Amino acid sequence: MDPDSPVLVTGATGYVASWIVRYLLEDGRTVRGTVRDPDKAIGLEHLHALADAHPGRLTLHRADLLETGSYDEAMQGCELVIHTASPFLLGKVRDPERQLVRPALEGTRNVLASVDATPSVKRVVLTSSVVAIHGDNIDMRGRGPFTEADWNTTSTTQHQPYPYAKTVAERAAWDICGRQDRWDLVTIHPGLVLGPSLTTASKSGSMATMRAFTDYSLAAGAPDLAMGLVDVRDAARAHIAAGYTPTAHGRYITNARTITMLEIGRILRRRFGRTYPFPYTKMPKRAFKMFAPVAGFTREFVEKNVGWPLEFDNSRSRAELGLEYRDAEETITDHFQQMIDDGIARRLPLR
Ligand SMILES: NC(=O)c1ccc[n+]([C@@H]2O[C@H](COP(=O)([O-])OP(=O)(O)OC[C@H]3O[C@@H](n4cnc5c(N)ncnc54)[C@H](OP(=O)(O)O)[C@@H]3O)[C@@H](O)[C@H]2O)c1
């Protein structure tokens, strides 16, 4: 990989991609970021600031996942393509096929069609997810930690549409990669990504998850829901290591540890005190199941995920990509501090 050749980052406005762009620039690389609307007034401020801080090394290019050939022009001369663009929506999604599956699957096909048509490209790093490794937490029953050998076989457009979209998109990517031998593919599988955001405009489910700790939705108790967790800065570093480590190959679980909503609440309370509506108790599964549909979850989701343990083996990413994961305490407190600084976190009224 020529360190001076430009790197294409799709979805550069995104929560995760913004940190990838920033670290690439700090490492001295030249970056081409694709965005749907390079003229929009909100959501590009941080990228413009990065472009100003690194003159001549960051350019923004218009591209849409659903437009054939959209990525061709921006990709010319790139040896590394980091494909992150894909919607991450949690809760109730009205039209999963249109809102999740098409952009993930068609988008991956479009980006990789451009890769096939661009002779300079040597490697593609695709942002997949732990949800392409497993579907529901109940899938853990009777087995050890999930590894890169596992695939999500239980999600559909109706049950767990976001995991389904990530799974079919990643499968398509491996299939397309397998039909040629000029470029190789490395996939990154983060758990829930938290940590400070460079932008307040992201619609990522990560933001929605942390907002639940300030908008009273967890004040009556947090569901016993275990999730993988990784710091956004470590997830970004994983993509770059996957791009530039010659021996990197295959899938990499990029997950620091597993955590529950209640544990996140405890960390927040220890650091930020009692003046925010952090959860104190575990919400009983039966109670959560009752009002789950109002909160945007199906009862099937609650049944198959709440109260089940979850574990991932991240040893490949540590051994082969050299990742050292930040502590959850740092990730969560830095994220919440950012929300306070951005005016997003609301305090309880003083009694
Ligand atoms: N956050 C997590 O916890 C997490 C965990 C595992 C994997 N991931 C994966 O990480 C990637 C980034 O997620 P994120 O959390 O950073 O979310 P995000 O902030 O919402 O970023 C999503 C990006 O996708 C772009 N995008 C969406 N639809 C598009 C379309 N039709 N055409 C072009 N671009 C489109 C968005 O561009 P616009 O600015 O134009 O909307 C945005 O840049 C996704 O692949 C997600 O599945 C995230």
The ligand as an ORCA input file, in Angstrom:
! r2SCAN-3c Opt
* xyz 0 1
  N     -22.606      3.031     15.913
  C     -22.549      1.740     16.233
  O     -22.783      1.350     17.377
  C     -22.157      0.746     15.179
  C     -21.839     -0.570     15.579
  C     -21.451     -1.501     14.607
  C     -21.397     -1.126     13.284
  N     -21.731      0.152     12.919
  C     -21.667      0.516     11.499
  O     -20.839      1.663     11.389
  C     -21.206      2.405     10.225
  C     -21.394      3.844     10.584
  O     -22.405      3.958     11.578
  P     -22.495      5.241     12.516
  O     -22.849      4.766     13.868
  O     -21.314      6.096     12.328
  O     -23.820      5.925     11.921
  P     -24.075      7.373     11.296
  O     -23.422      8.431     12.084
  O     -25.558      7.458     11.139
  O     -23.400      7.268      9.875
  C     -24.026      6.644      8.788
  C     -23.430      7.193      7.518
  O     -24.055      6.524      6.413
  C     -24.400      7.483      5.460
  N     -25.536      7.054      4.659
  C     -26.727      6.583      5.062
  N     -27.517      6.337      4.012
  C     -26.808      6.686      2.910
  C     -27.060      6.690      1.508
  N     -28.234      6.284      0.985
  N     -26.084      7.106      0.680
  C     -24.896      7.536      1.157
  N     -24.593      7.565      2.478
  C     -25.542      7.142      3.329
  C     -24.744      8.722      6.246
  O     -24.600      9.841      5.395
  P     -25.460     11.193      5.547
  O     -24.662     12.120      6.387
  O     -25.609     11.677      4.163
  O     -26.764     10.817      6.198
  C     -23.676      8.685      7.334
  O     -22.488      9.272      6.888
  C     -22.466      1.722      9.673
  O     -22.053      0.818      8.668
  C     -22.986      0.943     10.882
  O     -23.766     -0.158     10.503
  C     -22.096      1.093     13.835
*
